[in-house]
Amino acid sequence: MKDQTIEIPTRAGRMETFVTHPEQGGPFPPVILYMDVWGVRDVLFDLARRVAAVGYYVLVPDFYYRQGRIRSDFRDENGRAISIMKLAPELREKVLAPMEKLSDETVMEDTADIFTFLDGQNVVKAGAAGCFGYCMGGRHVLQAAARFPGRFKASASLHGTYIISDQPDSPHLATAKMQGEVYCGFAETDPFAPMSMVGEFGQLMKTSTARYSVEVHPGAEHGYALPDRDVYLQRAAERDWEMMFAMFFRKIPPAFQK
């Protein structure tokens, strides 16, 4: 695998981005990993490598770059990353502060600039792209699928937060614009995506031409899909991988698929 950290030019400056793809073969279909509230870090890079290893060009952009280099990581006595709801209030506030300053609109603006960058890379296959993301990144995945339906043909949102809200760019307002395929994995217990919201979003997805698949994982809590977290649930995470890879292989076949 070839890993590198680059800076992608944007309208706001230069965005640090981790990139990984196979050393041989190509060109590779592009896949964007949308980060969660904690910011970019090693565990996200490992998840990107898992996708890249089968024949994709995967990017992990640092969408916090306008605020500086933001990294949040709090561990329990077993070395596991502590979930947001289990943090002391003052630490939780510290973690959430960068997210509250990050507008979803600027993430979409940066996504457009990522596509401009990708279009100039010989190692990247032109055309359809994929994306996946966790937590707030799961919401950004859905917004991106609606904002760039001509590019994103395979989109996976994992324990996405506030997918229905009173914000003018709430994902549920644009489901009819989505194309290709959309997969959502949800936790059975999640204050940021309760079952009533999950059900309502599923109904709204019927307005879309996109193929929509959903899994609600019994016993899972918000953050279940991240392997370093204190709430990691392997059976749920692996089911998400199964669904996501099947979708990617259908809609954006990897370079190694014959």
C-alpha positions in Angstrom: 0.0 0.0 0.0 1.1 3.6 -0.6 0.2 6.0 2.1 0.9 9.7 2.1 -0.3 12.9 3.7 -1.0 15.7 1.2 -2.5 19.2 1.2 -5.5 19.7 -1.1 -6.0 23.3 -2.3 -9.4 24.7 -1.3 -11.2 28.0 -1.5 -10.3 28.5 2.2 -6.7 27.4 2.1 -5.0 24.0 2.1 -6.6 20.9 3.7 -4.4 18.2 5.1 -5.6 14.9 3.8 -4.4 11.3 4.3 -4.4 9.3 1.1 -3.9 5.5 0.6 -4.1 3.3 -2.4 -2.4 0.1 -3.7 1.1 0.4 -5.1 0.2 -1.6 -8.2 -2.6 -1.5 -10.7 -5.0 1.4 -11.2 -6.4 3.8 -11.9 -8.5 3.4 -8.8 -12.1 4.6 -8.1 -12.0 7.3 -5.4 -13.6 7.0 -2.0 -13.8 9.7 0.6 -14.0 8.9 4.3 -15.9 11.6 6.2 -14.4 11.9 9.7 -16.4 11.9 13.0 -16.4 14.5 15.7 -13.0 13.4 17.1 -11.1 14.4 14.0 -8.7 12.5 11.8 -6.5 10.0 13.5 -4.9 6.5 13.1 -8.0 4.5 13.5 -9.6 6.3 10.5 -6.4 5.8 8.5 -6.7 2.0 9.2 -10.3 1.9 8.1 -9.3 3.8 4.9 -6.5 1.2 4.3 -9.1 -1.6 4.6 -11.0 -0.1 1.7 -8.0 0.8 -0.4 -6.5 -2.6 -0.1 -9.1 -4.1 -2.5 -8.4 -1.5 -5.2 -9.6 2.0 -4.2 -8.0 5.5 -3.8 -9.2 6.5 -0.4 -8.9 10.0 1.1 -9.4 11.1 4.8 -9.7 14.9 4.7 -9.2 17.0 7.9 -12.3 19.1 7.6 -11.4 20.9 10.8 -8.4 22.5 9.0 -9.9 26.0 9.2 -9.6 25.9 13.0 -6.1 24.5 13.0 -5.0 21.0 13.7 -7.7 19.5 15.9 -7.3 16.0 17.5 -9.4 14.6 20.4 -8.6 11.3 22.1 -9.5 10.2 25.6 -8.9 6.7 26.7 -10.1 4.5 29.6 -8.0 2.2 31.8 -8.1 -0.5 29.1 -6.8 1.8 26.4 -10.2 2.1 24.7 -11.4 5.4 23.3 -14.1 6.8 25.6 -17.5 7.5 24.0 -18.8 11.0 23.9 -21.7 10.4 26.3 -19.3 8.8 28.8 -17.0 11.8 29.0 -17.0 14.2 31.9 -19.1 17.3 30.9 -16.1 19.6 30.5 -14.3 17.1 28.2 -17.4 16.5 26.2 -17.8 20.3 25.7 -14.1 20.4 24.5 -14.7 17.6 22.0 -17.9 19.2 20.6 -16.6 22.7 20.3 -14.8 22.2 16.9 -17.8 20.4 15.5 -20.1 23.3 16.5 -17.8 25.7 14.6 -17.8 23.4 11.5 -20.6 24.2 9.1 -21.9 21.4 7.0 -22.0 23.8 4.1 -18.2 24.3 4.3 -17.7 20.5 4.2 -19.7 20.4 1.0 -17.6 23.2 -0.4 -14.5 21.3 0.5 -15.9 18.2 -1.1 -16.3 20.1 -4.4 -12.6 21.1 -4.1 -11.7 17.5 -3.4 -13.3 16.5 -6.7 -11.3 19.2 -8.5 -8.2 17.7 -7.1 -9.2 14.1 -8.0 -9.9 15.1 -11.5 -6.3 16.0 -12.0 -4.8 12.7 -10.6 -3.8 10.1 -13.1 -3.9 7.3 -10.5 -7.6 8.1 -9.9 -10.3 6.6 -12.1 -12.6 9.2 -13.6 -16.3 9.2 -13.0 -18.2 7.6 -10.1 -17.0 7.8 -6.5 -17.9 6.4 -3.2 -18.0 7.7 0.4 -18.5 6.5 3.9 -18.4 8.2 7.3 -19.1 7.9 11.0 -21.0 10.1 13.4 -21.2 13.6 12.0 -19.4 12.1 9.0 -22.4 9.9 8.5 -24.5 12.9 8.1 -22.0 14.5 5.8 -22.1 11.3 3.6 -25.9 11.8 3.1 -25.5 15.5 2.4 -22.8 14.8 -0.1 -24.8 12.0 -1.8 -27.6 14.6 -2.4 -25.3 17.5 -3.3 -23.2 15.5 -5.8 -25.5 12.8 -7.2 -23.6 12.7 -10.4 -20.4 11.7 -8.6 -21.4 9.7 -5.5 -22.9 6.4 -6.6 -22.1 4.4 -3.4 -22.6 6.1 0.0 -22.4 4.5 3.5 -23.5 6.4 6.6 -22.6 4.7 9.9 -24.3 5.8 13.1 -24.9 9.2 11.5 -26.0 12.0 13.7 -29.0 14.4 13.2 -29.9 13.1 9.8 -33.3 14.8 10.4 -33.1 18.3 11.9 -34.5 21.8 11.5 -31.4 22.9 9.7 -31.9 24.1 6.1 -29.4 21.6 4.8 -30.7 18.6 6.8 -30.1 15.4 4.8 -33.8 14.4 4.9 -34.7 17.5 2.9 -32.8 16.3 -0.2 -33.3 12.5 -0.3 -35.1 12.8 -3.7 -31.8 14.0 -5.2 -29.7 10.9 -4.3 -28.7 8.4 -6.9 -26.9 5.1 -7.0 -27.0 3.3 -3.7 -27.1 4.4 -0.1 -26.5 2.2 2.9 -27.1 3.3 6.5 -26.0 1.4 9.6 -27.7 2.4 12.9 -27.3 1.5 16.5 -30.4 0.2 18.4 -29.6 2.7 21.1 -28.5 6.1 19.9 -29.6 9.5 21.2 -28.4 11.1 18.0 -30.5 8.8 15.8 -33.4 7.4 17.7 -35.5 4.7 16.1 -38.3 7.1 15.3 -35.8 9.2 13.2 -34.4 6.1 11.5 -37.9 5.0 10.5 -38.9 8.5 9.2 -35.7 8.7 7.2 -36.4 5.4 5.6 -39.8 6.6 4.5 -38.3 9.7 3.0 -35.7 7.7 1.1 -38.6 6.2 -0.9 -38.7 9.6 -2.7 -35.2 8.8 -4.1 -34.2 6.8 -7.1 -31.3 5.5 -5.1 -31.3 1.9 -3.8 -31.6 2.3 -0.1 -30.5 -0.4 2.4 -30.5 -0.1 6.2 -29.4 -2.2 9.2 -30.4 -1.5 12.8 -27.9 -3.4 14.9 -29.4 -5.0 18.1 -27.5 -4.2 21.2 -25.4 -1.6 19.5 -24.7 1.9 20.8 -23.6 5.1 19.1 -20.0 4.6 18.0 -20.3 0.8 17.6 -18.5 0.7 14.3 -15.1 2.1 15.4 -12.8 -0.7 16.5 -10.9 1.3 19.2 -14.1 2.5 21.0 -15.4 1.3 24.3 -18.7 0.5 22.6 -17.3 -1.3 19.6 -19.6 -4.2 18.5 -17.7 -6.4 16.1 -20.7 -8.3 14.7 -22.4 -5.0 13.8 -19.3 -3.5 12.3 -18.6 -6.5 10.2 -22.2 -6.5 8.9 -21.6 -2.9 7.8 -18.4 -3.9 6.0 -20.3 -6.7 4.2 -23.0 -4.3 3.1 -20.7 -1.5 2.2 -18.2 -3.6 0.1 -21.1 -5.3 -1.8 -22.4 -1.8 -2.6 -19.0 -0.5 -3.7 -18.3 -3.6 -5.8 -21.7 -3.1 -7.6 -21.5 0.6 -8.2 -17.8 1.5 -8.3 -16.0 -1.7 -9.1 -12.4 -1.7 -7.7 -9.4 -1.8 -9.9 -8.7 -5.4 -9.1 -12.2 -6.7 -9.9 -12.4 -8.4 -13.3 
